[in-house]
Amino acid sequence: MSEAGYFDILKLAMPETMLALAALAVLFVDLGIMRQAEGKFRRMVAALVTGVSCLVAIFWMHQVRQETGPGFLSGMLVVDPLTQFVKQAVLVLTLFTAWVSIDSSFTDHTGEYFALLLLATLGMMFLVSSENLLMIFISLELLSLVLYILTAFNKRNLKSAEAALKYLLFGRMAAAFTRFGLSLIGGLTGSMELRPIAAALKGKGRVPLLGAAVVMTVIGFGFKIAAVPFHLWAPDAYEGAPTPSAALIAAGSKVASFFILAKVMMLGFAGAEGNGAWRAFASGWVPLLAVVSVFSMLLGNLAAIAQSNVKRLLAYSAIAHGGYALLGVLTDNRQGVAALVYYVVTYALTVLGAFGVVSAVEERTGEARLSDFAGLCRRAPLLSFCMMIFMLSLAGIPPLAGFFGKFYVFTAAVNAQPKNLGLLWLVIFAIAMSAVSLYYYLQVLKQIYIVPSAAAAPAIKPSAPFQVAVVLVASGVLVLGCAPNLLIGPLSAAIQAAGF
């Protein structure tokens, strides 16, 4: 490749390059200059470097409008308005994750933690920007390996090590299924690019090998989105991991994973959808994901009711929300993509804020049990109000962003196949499960606003930057609920421009 070609690639990958350089800068500043400084000051400086790098990358994407043509680099680097939109959402989530990490004292290895945070974001961005099976797998592995380390980062907590081990073992098994499934697709079609794969599959009919490849691919991606029955790692990982690490797993990685799942299914397996409409089932990936969605919503919501730890409650809630989000994938159309991206972005923002409040409580009490939130409205009224916004949004109460997220995916699912009432049966089930979820979200608010705190309950006094971050996230959830077109408008335009 000529020198100009390499320069073009570097220019297209400039946001990712900025994050890689920022990771090195965080390590240099913390280990070389700030090593003897006080822990909280080191975290503030590292969060500042991380946040600035994210903002600069977002600014670059806004100012330098770039787009790759079909087949560029065999689909390894796809730059279009839609991928840019999702990457900017991931960067915003990383920025807030770094911000809410300021008050967390689970490690003295500040530089290493924030560098890994940036590397995880780097993996997400490359994952979002790929339509090549090989690059998708490499990006997934980069993201997964960093998340395993971040889960085990609290060396003073045995639960962190145990959670990371379970996460690692399940992750390696899922990676094997993913690799095998993608290799079958490559061998069956002779291509590693999603769009040529779809073209090659059109004339093959119902091939048993294709069915095996689809099932194995769903197993691999089902692990990443914590869908049933591939969810067993999630409750332990969410509970044992340092809370900011759990926030990144629940927020940023979910956005990237759901987006690439939609890409692989809608672009790569186009023509092998089958049918998931009531009394019109036909074999394909749509009915398979519909079954996964049903069991995710059912188990996630029912298991969350029995939890006494808020982090485990949010883990089972995430499993249920994965089931709701799958409805956007099942629609297999442009409306479904818009609904899916809106849903996962607003969900990620909401759950990130919830983990921020949990982090503040856990930092003072050492635990995140429901009882630790008793009387929080008197100990930290601002954080309590923000937590109420997050819980009600997760429950889908208007006019918060969570309500419109569910409204969009449910509407897209009903309109997917109008002749057979679409996926109306699945939407009805999802609405029923949403009603169930309201119970356990209200249990958290009951502890905060109704149950009195113990006499010895410690005061919750987070730092000003931390409170500003949580308030900004809560404001975003409220604004995107009251004016959803602020997000759905640019998103629809980006989808149309990208030709998804």
C-alpha positions as CSV (number, residue, x, y, z in Angstrom):
1,M,0.0,0.0,0.0
2,S,1.3,3.5,-0.9
3,E,2.2,6.1,1.7
4,A,-0.9,8.1,0.9
5,G,-3.0,5.0,1.5
6,Y,-1.5,4.6,5.0
7,F,-2.2,8.3,5.7
8,D,-5.8,7.8,4.7
9,I,-6.2,4.9,7.0
10,L,-4.6,6.9,9.9
11,K,-7.0,9.8,9.2
12,L,-10.0,7.5,9.2
13,A,-8.8,5.8,12.5
14,M,-7.8,9.1,14.1
15,P,-10.4,8.9,17.0
16,E,-9.1,5.4,17.9
17,T,-5.5,6.6,17.6
18,M,-6.3,9.5,20.0
19,L,-7.5,7.0,22.6
20,A,-4.5,4.8,22.2
21,L,-2.2,7.8,22.8
22,A,-4.3,9.0,25.7
23,A,-3.9,5.5,27.3
24,L,-0.1,5.9,27.1
25,A,-0.4,9.5,28.4
26,V,-2.4,8.4,31.4
27,L,0.2,5.8,32.3
28,F,3.1,8.3,31.8
29,V,1.4,11.1,33.9
30,D,0.4,8.8,36.7
31,L,3.5,6.6,37.0
32,G,6.1,9.2,36.0
33,I,4.8,12.4,37.6
34,M,1.9,11.8,40.0
35,R,3.1,8.6,41.7
36,Q,3.6,10.3,45.1
37,A,0.4,12.4,45.0
38,E,-2.7,11.8,47.0
39,G,-5.0,9.1,45.5
40,K,-8.0,11.2,44.8
41,F,-6.0,13.9,43.1
42,R,-4.4,11.2,40.9
43,R,-7.8,9.9,39.9
44,M,-9.0,13.5,39.1
45,V,-6.0,14.1,36.8
46,A,-6.4,10.7,35.1
47,A,-10.2,11.3,34.7
48,L,-9.4,14.7,33.2
49,V,-7.0,13.2,30.6
50,T,-9.5,10.4,29.8
51,G,-12.4,12.9,29.5
52,V,-10.4,15.3,27.3
53,S,-9.3,12.6,25.0
54,C,-12.9,11.4,24.6
55,L,-14.1,15.0,23.9
56,V,-11.3,15.6,21.4
57,A,-12.2,12.4,19.6
58,I,-15.9,13.4,19.4
59,F,-14.9,16.9,18.2
60,W,-12.7,15.3,15.5
61,M,-15.6,13.2,14.2
62,H,-17.9,16.2,14.1
63,Q,-15.4,18.5,12.3
64,V,-13.7,16.0,9.9
65,R,-16.6,14.4,8.0
66,Q,-15.3,11.1,6.6
67,E,-16.9,8.1,4.9
68,T,-15.5,4.9,3.5
69,G,-16.8,3.3,0.3
70,P,-18.1,-0.3,-0.1
71,G,-15.5,-2.9,0.4
72,F,-12.9,-0.5,1.8
73,L,-10.1,-2.6,3.5
74,S,-12.4,-5.7,3.1
75,G,-14.9,-4.1,5.5
76,M,-12.3,-4.0,8.4
77,L,-12.8,-0.3,8.9
78,V,-16.2,1.1,8.1
79,V,-16.7,4.9,8.6
80,D,-20.2,6.2,8.0
81,P,-22.7,8.5,9.8
82,L,-24.2,5.6,11.8
83,T,-20.9,4.1,13.0
84,Q,-19.8,7.6,13.9
85,F,-23.0,8.2,15.9
86,V,-22.6,5.0,17.9
87,K,-18.9,5.7,18.5
88,Q,-19.7,9.1,19.9
89,A,-22.3,7.5,22.2
90,V,-19.6,5.1,23.5
91,L,-17.2,7.9,24.0
92,V,-19.7,9.9,26.1
93,L,-20.4,6.8,28.2
94,T,-16.6,6.4,28.8
95,L,-16.3,10.0,29.7
96,F,-19.0,9.7,32.4
97,T,-17.5,6.3,33.6
98,A,-14.2,8.0,34.2
99,W,-15.9,10.9,35.9
100,V,-17.8,8.6,38.4
101,S,-14.6,6.7,39.1
102,I,-13.1,9.8,40.9
103,D,-14.5,8.9,44.3
104,S,-13.7,5.1,44.0
105,S,-10.7,4.0,46.1
106,F,-10.6,0.3,45.2
107,T,-7.1,0.5,43.8
108,D,-3.9,2.4,44.0
109,H,-3.1,1.6,40.4
110,T,-4.8,4.6,39.0
111,G,-2.9,5.0,35.7
112,E,-3.4,1.3,34.8
113,Y,-7.1,1.5,35.6
114,F,-7.8,4.5,33.4
115,A,-5.5,3.2,30.6
116,L,-7.6,0.0,30.6
117,L,-10.8,2.0,30.5
118,L,-9.5,3.7,27.3
119,L,-8.4,0.4,25.8
120,A,-11.8,-1.1,26.4
121,T,-13.3,1.9,24.6
122,L,-10.8,1.4,21.8
123,G,-12.1,-2.2,21.4
124,M,-15.7,-1.0,21.3
125,M,-15.0,1.6,18.7
126,F,-13.2,-0.9,16.4
127,L,-16.0,-3.4,17.0
128,V,-18.6,-0.8,15.9
129,S,-16.6,0.2,12.8
130,S,-16.2,-3.3,11.4
131,E,-18.1,-5.4,8.9
132,N,-15.5,-8.1,8.6
133,L,-15.8,-11.3,10.6
134,L,-12.1,-11.4,11.4
135,M,-11.9,-7.8,12.6
136,I,-15.2,-8.3,14.6
137,F,-13.7,-11.2,16.5
138,I,-10.4,-9.5,17.1
139,S,-12.2,-6.4,18.5
140,L,-14.4,-8.6,20.7
141,E,-11.3,-10.3,22.1
142,L,-9.6,-6.9,22.9
143,L,-12.8,-5.7,24.6
144,S,-13.3,-9.0,26.5
145,L,-9.7,-9.3,27.8
146,V,-9.7,-5.7,29.1
147,L,-13.1,-6.3,30.8
148,Y,-11.8,-9.5,32.5
149,I,-8.9,-7.5,34.0
150,L,-11.2,-4.6,35.1
151,T,-13.5,-7.1,36.8
152,A,-10.5,-8.4,38.8
153,F,-9.1,-5.0,39.5
154,N,-10.0,-4.8,43.2
155,K,-7.3,-7.1,44.6
156,R,-8.5,-6.5,48.2
157,N,-11.8,-8.2,47.4
158,L,-12.1,-12.0,46.9
159,K,-15.4,-11.5,45.2
160,S,-13.7,-9.5,42.5
161,A,-11.2,-12.3,41.7
162,E,-14.0,-14.9,41.8
163,A,-16.2,-12.9,39.5
164,A,-13.3,-12.3,37.0
165,L,-12.6,-16.0,37.0
166,K,-16.2,-16.9,36.2
167,Y,-16.3,-14.1,33.6
168,L,-13.1,-15.4,32.0
169,L,-14.2,-19.1,31.9
170,F,-17.6,-18.3,30.4
171,G,-16.0,-15.8,28.0
172,R,-13.4,-18.2,26.7
173,M,-16.1,-20.8,26.0
174,A,-18.3,-18.2,24.3
175,A,-15.3,-17.1,22.2
176,A,-14.7,-20.7,21.0
177,F,-18.4,-20.9,19.9
178,T,-18.1,-17.5,18.2
179,R,-14.9,-18.4,16.4
180,F,-16.3,-21.8,15.2
181,G,-19.5,-20.2,14.0
182,L,-17.8,-17.4,12.1
183,S,-15.3,-19.8,10.5
184,L,-18.2,-22.0,9.3
185,I,-19.8,-18.9,7.7
186,G,-16.5,-18.0,6.1
187,G,-16.1,-21.5,4.7
188,L,-19.7,-21.7,3.5
189,T,-19.6,-18.4,1.6
190,G,-15.9,-17.9,0.8
191,S,-16.0,-14.4,2.3
192,M,-15.4,-12.6,5.6
193,E,-17.4,-9.5,4.8
194,L,-21.0,-9.2,5.9
195,R,-22.6,-7.9,2.7
196,P,-20.9,-10.4,0.4
197,I,-21.8,-13.2,2.9
198,A,-25.5,-12.2,2.6
199,A,-25.2,-12.2,-1.2
200,A,-23.6,-15.7,-1.2
201,L,-26.2,-17.1,1.2
202,K,-29.2,-16.1,-0.9
203,G,-29.0,-19.0,-3.3
204,K,-28.1,-21.7,-0.8
205,G,-31.5,-22.3,0.7
206,R,-31.8,-24.1,4.1
207,V,-28.3,-25.5,4.6
208,P,-27.8,-27.5,7.9
209,L,-24.3,-26.0,8.1
210,L,-25.7,-22.5,8.0
211,G,-28.1,-23.4,10.9
212,A,-25.2,-24.6,13.0
213,A,-23.2,-21.4,12.2
214,V,-26.1,-19.2,13.2
215,V,-26.7,-21.0,16.5
216,M,-23.0,-20.8,17.4
217,T,-22.8,-17.1,16.5
218,V,-25.9,-16.4,18.6
219,I,-24.3,-18.3,21.5
220,G,-21.2,-16.1,21.3
221,F,-23.0,-12.8,21.0
222,G,-25.6,-14.0,23.6
223,F,-22.8,-14.1,26.1
224,K,-21.7,-10.5,25.4
225,I,-25.2,-9.2,25.8
226,A,-25.9,-11.5,28.9
227,A,-29.0,-13.1,27.3
228,V,-30.5,-16.3,28.8
229,P,-29.1,-19.0,28.9
230,F,-25.7,-17.3,28.4
231,H,-26.1,-15.0,31.4
232,L,-24.6,-17.0,34.3
233,W,-21.5,-14.8,34.5
234,A,-23.4,-11.5,34.8
235,P,-24.7,-11.4,38.4
236,D,-21.4,-12.4,39.9
237,A,-19.4,-10.0,37.6
238,Y,-21.7,-7.1,38.4
239,E,-21.5,-7.8,42.1
240,G,-17.8,-8.6,42.4
241,A,-16.3,-6.1,40.0
242,P,-15.4,-2.6,41.2
243,T,-18.5,-0.6,40.6
244,P,-17.1,1.7,37.9
245,S,-15.9,-1.4,36.0
246,A,-19.4,-2.9,36.4
247,A,-20.8,0.3,35.0
248,L,-18.6,0.1,31.9
249,I,-19.7,-3.6,31.4
250,A,-23.4,-2.6,31.8
251,A,-23.2,0.5,29.7
252,G,-20.6,0.9,27.0
253,S,-20.0,-2.7,26.1
254,K,-23.8,-3.3,25.8
255,V,-24.1,-0.5,23.2
256,A,-21.2,-1.9,21.1
257,S,-22.4,-5.6,21.5
258,F,-26.0,-5.0,20.5
259,F,-25.0,-2.8,17.6
260,I,-22.6,-5.4,16.1
261,L,-25.2,-8.2,16.8
262,A,-27.7,-6.2,14.7
263,K,-25.1,-5.7,12.0
264,V,-24.1,-9.4,11.8
265,M,-27.8,-10.6,11.8
266,M,-29.3,-8.0,9.5
267,L,-26.4,-7.6,7.1
268,G,-24.6,-10.9,7.2
269,F,-27.5,-13.3,7.7
270,A,-29.9,-11.4,5.4
271,G,-32.1,-14.0,3.8
272,A,-31.8,-16.5,6.7
273,E,-34.2,-14.6,9.0
274,G,-37.1,-17.0,9.0
275,N,-40.3,-15.8,10.6
276,G,-41.2,-15.2,14.3
277,A,-44.8,-14.1,13.8
278,W,-47.5,-15.9,15.8
279,R,-48.6,-19.2,14.0
280,A,-46.3,-18.4,11.1
281,F,-43.0,-19.6,12.5
282,A,-40.3,-20.5,10.0
283,S,-36.7,-21.6,10.8
284,G,-34.1,-18.8,10.9
285,W,-32.4,-16.5,13.3
286,V,-35.5,-14.4,14.1
287,P,-37.4,-17.2,15.9
288,L,-34.2,-18.2,17.7
289,L,-33.6,-14.7,19.0
290,A,-37.3,-14.5,19.9
291,V,-37.0,-17.5,22.2
292,V,-33.8,-16.0,23.7
293,S,-35.7,-12.7,24.3
294,V,-38.6,-14.4,26.0
295,F,-36.5,-16.3,28.5
296,S,-34.2,-13.3,29.1
297,M,-37.2,-11.1,30.0
298,L,-38.8,-13.9,32.1
299,L,-35.7,-15.0,34.1
300,G,-34.2,-11.5,34.4
301,N,-37.3,-9.9,35.9
302,L,-38.4,-12.8,38.2
303,A,-34.8,-13.3,39.6
304,A,-34.4,-9.6,40.2
305,I,-37.3,-9.7,42.6
306,A,-35.4,-12.0,45.0
307,Q,-32.2,-9.9,45.1
308,S,-31.1,-8.1,48.3
309,N,-27.9,-6.6,46.7
310,V,-28.6,-3.7,44.4
311,K,-25.7,-4.6,42.0
312,R,-27.1,-8.1,41.5
313,L,-30.5,-6.6,41.1
314,L,-29.1,-4.3,38.3
315,A,-27.5,-7.4,36.8
316,Y,-30.7,-9.3,36.5
317,S,-32.4,-6.1,35.3
318,A,-29.7,-5.9,32.6
319,I,-30.6,-9.5,31.5
320,A,-34.3,-8.5,31.2
321,H,-33.4,-5.3,29.3
322,G,-31.3,-7.4,26.9
323,G,-34.5,-9.3,26.1
324,Y,-36.4,-6.0,25.4
325,A,-33.6,-4.7,23.2
326,L,-33.6,-7.9,21.1
327,L,-37.0,-6.8,19.8
328,G,-35.2,-4.1,17.9
329,V,-32.9,-6.7,16.2
330,L,-35.9,-9.0,15.4
331,T,-37.6,-6.3,13.3
332,D,-34.8,-6.6,10.7
333,N,-35.5,-3.2,9.2
334,R,-34.4,0.5,9.4
335,Q,-37.0,1.4,12.0
336,G,-35.8,-1.4,14.2
337,V,-32.2,-0.3,14.0
338,A,-33.2,3.3,15.1
339,A,-35.3,1.9,17.9
340,L,-32.5,-0.5,19.0
341,V,-29.8,2.2,19.1
342,Y,-32.0,4.6,20.9
343,Y,-32.9,2.0,23.4
344,V,-29.4,0.7,24.2
345,V,-27.9,4.3,24.4
346,T,-30.6,5.6,26.8
347,Y,-30.5,2.4,28.8
348,A,-26.7,2.6,29.0
349,L,-26.9,6.2,30.2
350,T,-29.5,5.3,32.8
351,V,-27.7,2.3,34.2
352,L,-24.4,4.2,34.3
353,G,-26.0,6.8,36.5
354,A,-27.5,4.1,38.7
355,F,-24.1,2.5,39.2
356,G,-22.7,5.9,40.0
357,V,-25.1,6.3,42.9
358,V,-24.4,2.7,44.0
359,S,-20.7,3.5,43.9
360,A,-21.2,6.4,46.3
361,V,-23.1,4.3,48.8
362,E,-20.7,1.4,48.5
363,E,-17.7,3.6,49.1
364,R,-19.2,4.7,52.5
365,T,-20.8,1.4,53.6
366,G,-18.6,-1.2,52.0
367,E,-21.6,-3.0,50.6
368,A,-24.5,-2.3,48.1
369,R,-27.3,-4.1,49.9
370,L,-30.8,-2.8,49.7
371,S,-30.7,-2.0,53.5
372,D,-27.6,0.2,52.9
373,F,-29.9,2.5,50.9
374,A,-32.3,3.0,53.8
375,G,-32.9,6.7,54.5
376,L,-30.6,7.8,51.7
377,C,-32.9,10.7,50.9
378,R,-31.9,12.3,54.2
379,R,-28.2,11.4,53.9
380,A,-27.8,12.4,50.2
381,P,-30.9,14.1,48.9
382,L,-29.5,15.0,45.5
383,L,-28.2,11.5,44.7
384,S,-31.5,10.1,45.9
385,F,-33.4,12.2,43.5
386,C,-31.1,11.2,40.7
387,M,-31.6,7.5,41.7
388,M,-35.3,7.9,41.5
389,I,-35.0,9.2,37.9
390,F,-32.8,6.2,37.0
391,M,-35.0,3.6,38.6
392,L,-38.2,5.0,37.1
393,S,-36.6,5.3,33.7
394,L,-35.4,1.6,33.9
395,A,-39.0,0.7,34.7
396,G,-40.3,2.6,31.6
397,I,-42.2,5.4,33.4
398,P,-43.0,8.5,31.2
399,P,-41.7,11.0,30.5
400,L,-38.2,9.5,31.0
401,A,-36.0,8.1,28.3
402,G,-36.7,4.5,29.3
403,F,-40.3,4.8,28.4
404,F,-39.6,6.0,24.9
405,G,-36.9,3.4,24.4
406,K,-39.5,0.6,25.1
407,F,-42.1,2.4,23.1
408,Y,-39.9,2.6,20.0
409,V,-38.8,-1.1,20.1
410,F,-42.3,-2.3,20.8
411,T,-43.7,-0.2,17.9
412,A,-41.0,-1.5,15.6
413,A,-41.7,-5.1,16.5
414,V,-45.4,-4.8,16.0
415,N,-44.8,-3.2,12.5
416,A,-42.2,-5.8,11.5
417,Q,-44.6,-8.2,9.7
418,P,-48.0,-6.5,9.6
419,K,-49.7,-9.4,7.7
420,N,-49.1,-11.7,10.7
421,L,-49.5,-9.1,13.4
422,G,-45.7,-9.0,13.5
423,L,-44.2,-9.9,16.8
424,L,-47.3,-8.7,18.7
425,W,-47.2,-11.8,20.9
426,L,-43.7,-11.0,22.0
427,V,-44.6,-7.3,22.6
428,I,-47.5,-8.3,24.9
429,F,-45.2,-10.6,26.9
430,A,-42.6,-7.7,27.1
431,I,-45.3,-5.3,28.4
432,A,-46.3,-7.8,31.1
433,M,-42.7,-8.3,32.1
434,S,-42.2,-4.5,32.3
435,A,-45.1,-4.4,34.8
436,V,-43.3,-7.0,36.9
437,S,-40.0,-5.0,36.8
438,L,-41.7,-2.0,38.4
439,Y,-42.0,-4.0,41.7
440,Y,-38.3,-4.4,42.3
441,Y,-37.4,-0.9,41.1
442,L,-39.8,0.5,43.6
443,Q,-38.2,-1.7,46.3
444,V,-35.0,0.4,45.8
445,L,-37.0,3.6,46.0
446,K,-38.9,2.4,49.1
447,Q,-35.6,1.9,50.9
448,I,-34.4,5.4,49.8
449,Y,-37.5,7.4,50.6
450,I,-39.6,5.4,53.1
451,V,-37.5,3.1,55.3
452,P,-35.6,5.1,58.0
453,S,-31.8,4.8,58.1
454,A,-30.1,3.2,61.0
455,A,-28.7,5.5,63.7
456,A,-25.1,4.4,62.8
457,A,-25.6,4.9,59.1
458,P,-22.6,6.8,57.6
459,A,-23.1,10.2,55.9
460,I,-22.8,10.2,52.1
461,K,-20.7,13.1,51.0
462,P,-19.4,12.6,47.5
463,S,-17.1,15.1,45.8
464,A,-18.5,18.0,43.7
465,P,-17.2,16.5,40.4
466,F,-18.9,13.2,41.2
467,Q,-22.2,14.9,42.0
468,V,-22.0,17.0,38.8
469,A,-21.4,13.8,36.7
470,V,-24.4,12.0,38.2
471,V,-26.7,15.1,37.9
472,L,-25.6,15.5,34.2
473,V,-26.5,11.9,33.5
474,A,-29.9,12.2,35.3
475,S,-30.5,15.4,33.3
476,G,-29.7,13.6,30.1
477,V,-32.2,10.8,30.9
478,L,-34.9,13.4,31.6
479,V,-34.2,15.5,28.6
480,L,-34.0,12.6,26.2
481,G,-37.4,11.4,27.6
482,C,-39.1,14.8,27.3
483,A,-37.5,15.5,23.8
484,P,-36.6,12.0,22.3
485,N,-36.2,13.6,18.8
486,L,-33.0,15.1,20.0
487,L,-31.5,11.6,19.7
488,I,-33.9,9.8,17.3
489,G,-33.8,12.6,14.7
490,P,-30.0,12.6,14.1
491,L,-30.0,8.8,14.5
492,S,-32.6,8.2,11.8
493,A,-30.7,10.6,9.5
494,A,-27.5,8.7,10.1
495,I,-29.1,5.3,9.4
496,Q,-30.5,6.6,6.1
497,A,-27.2,8.2,5.1
498,A,-25.4,4.9,5.9
499,G,-27.8,2.9,3.8
500,F,-28.2,0.3,6.6
